[in-house]
Amino acid sequence: MRAKLLDLFAKSVIMQGLLTLAVAATLLYLIIIGREVPDQLWNAFWTILGFFFGSKVTASTFQSRNPEYYDATK
């Protein structure tokens, strides 16, 4: 379990997810308390979200095209 967690951290999967959640939580907080959300924060959110999902699609595409690199037993 620890090795798997460190492997995910090394691939920055955890950091991508945490960054996406942190920015999303900040946006929701500002919306809930009724404050105006700065344009820079909206732009950062959409950029981070696009990168997060784009990297998932790229990894999935690579795995489907190169099954020899993907070991489902790990």
C-alpha positions, 0 to 999 in steps of 0.5 A, spaced: 500 500 500 505 504 501 509 503 495 503 504 491 501 511 494 509 513 493 508 510 486 502 515 485 505 521 488 511 520 484 507 520 478 504 526 481 497 523 480 495 525 488 498 532 487 494 533 481 487 531 484 489 535 491 490 541 487 484 540 483 480 539 489 483 545 493 481 550 487 474 547 486 473 548 494 476 555 494 471 557 488 465 553 492 467 557 498 467 564 495 460 562 491 457 560 497 459 566 502 456 570 496 463 574 494 465 575 487 470 570 484 476 573 481 477 572 473 484 569 475 481 564 479 476 562 474 482 561 469 486 557 474 480 552 475 479 551 468 486 550 466 487 545 472 481 542 470 483 541 463 490 539 465 487 534 470 482 530 465 487 531 459 492 527 463 487 522 465 485 521 457 492 521 455 494 515 460 488 511 458 490 512 451 497 510 452 495 504 456 490 501 451 495 502 445 500 499 449 498 493 453 505 490 454 506 496 459 500 495 463 500 490 468 493 489 471 496 485 477 499 491 480 
